[in-house]
Amino acid sequence: MTDYSPLPAPEDLYESHRDGVEDLVHEPAEPTRTGVPAVDDVLADVDRLDDTPLEDHLPAFEKAHEALRSALDADPGEPA
């Protein structure tokens, strides 16, 4: 017969997985800058989504996607 170690208690599993989680969450020191004003504006809009309800995220991402496509389609040196 094989001897198996007892399973850890649920609270022990929780504690072992919780350690170090704080190290995984960090806030960027400052917003990302690309040097392209149209793209920087879109990134700033997306950064502000943390303070909005989840149901508002999809329309905001669709708007961001369209704005980024316009910026990519613009001629270099021309405003997007």
C-alpha positions in Angstrom: 0.0 0.0 0.0 1.2 3.5 -0.9 1.3 6.2 1.8 0.2 9.6 0.6 0.8 12.9 2.4 -2.4 14.5 3.7 -3.8 17.3 1.5 -3.2 20.8 2.8 -6.1 22.6 4.4 -7.9 25.1 2.1 -6.7 28.1 4.2 -3.1 26.8 3.7 -3.6 26.8 -0.1 -5.0 30.3 0.0 -2.1 31.6 2.0 0.6 29.9 -0.1 -0.9 31.4 -3.3 -1.5 34.9 -1.9 2.1 35.4 -1.0 3.9 37.6 -3.5 0.7 38.7 -5.3 1.3 42.3 -4.3 4.6 42.2 -6.2 2.7 41.4 -9.4 0.5 44.5 -9.3 2.2 47.7 -10.1 1.2 51.1 -11.4 3.3 52.7 -14.2 5.2 55.7 -13.1 3.9 57.8 -15.9 1.7 57.3 -19.0 3.3 55.7 -22.1 4.4 58.3 -24.7 4.9 57.4 -28.3 5.6 60.8 -29.7 2.5 60.6 -31.9 -0.1 62.9 -30.4 -3.1 60.9 -31.8 -1.8 57.7 -30.4 -0.8 59.2 -27.1 -4.4 60.6 -26.7 -5.8 57.1 -27.4 -3.5 55.5 -24.8 -4.5 58.1 -22.2 -8.2 57.4 -22.9 -7.6 53.6 -22.4 -5.7 54.3 -19.2 -8.7 56.1 -17.8 -10.9 53.0 -18.3 -10.0 51.7 -14.9 -12.3 54.3 -13.4 -15.3 53.4 -15.6 -17.9 50.6 -15.4 -17.1 47.4 -17.3 -20.0 47.9 -19.8 -18.3 51.1 -21.0 -15.1 49.3 -21.9 -16.2 47.8 -25.2 -17.3 51.0 -26.8 -14.2 52.7 -25.6 -12.0 50.0 -27.1 -13.9 50.2 -30.4 -13.3 54.0 -30.4 -9.6 53.5 -29.6 -9.2 50.9 -32.4 -10.8 53.2 -34.9 -8.6 56.1 -33.8 -5.4 54.0 -34.0 -6.4 52.8 -37.5 -6.9 56.4 -38.6 -3.5 57.3 -37.1 -1.8 54.4 -39.0 -3.5 55.3 -42.2 -2.5 59.0 -42.0 0.3 60.3 -44.2 3.5 60.8 -42.1 3.7 64.4 -40.9 -0.1 64.9 -41.4 -2.4 65.0 -38.4 -4.4 61.8 -37.9 
